[in-house]
């Protein structure tokens, strides 16, 4: 059985497309403002933050538009990516994100739509000291 933490070769191109959009709401390829973000999210999108808080689509849209760019985000690094097909046009992308000493594990569910990729769900979990890699 293949390692579920490794992207199978036939999904490497999908993984590359999705990594260009990650971390969501922080890359120009994902979008640069309200209308872009709105188009990138499915209608019933929701987000579970690293704090454990659950945020509806409208909450996320309002927050990211008000927040604007995050200082230092150009130095963030994405490692350990893995892409899995969940359905005909639905994929899960997992990865680790290092943000100047803060490490999180992330998962984003993506749907391929006629207008491009849309995010269905996103969650970030802070990696604590001693947690398995």
Secondary structure, 3 states (H helix, E strand, C coil): CCCCCCCCHHHHHHHHHHHCCCCCCCCCCCCCCHHHHHHHEEEEEEEECCCCCEEEHHHHHHHHHHHCCCCCHHHCEEEEEEEEEEECCEEEEEEEEEECCEEEEEEEEEEEECCEEEEEEEEEEECCCCCCC
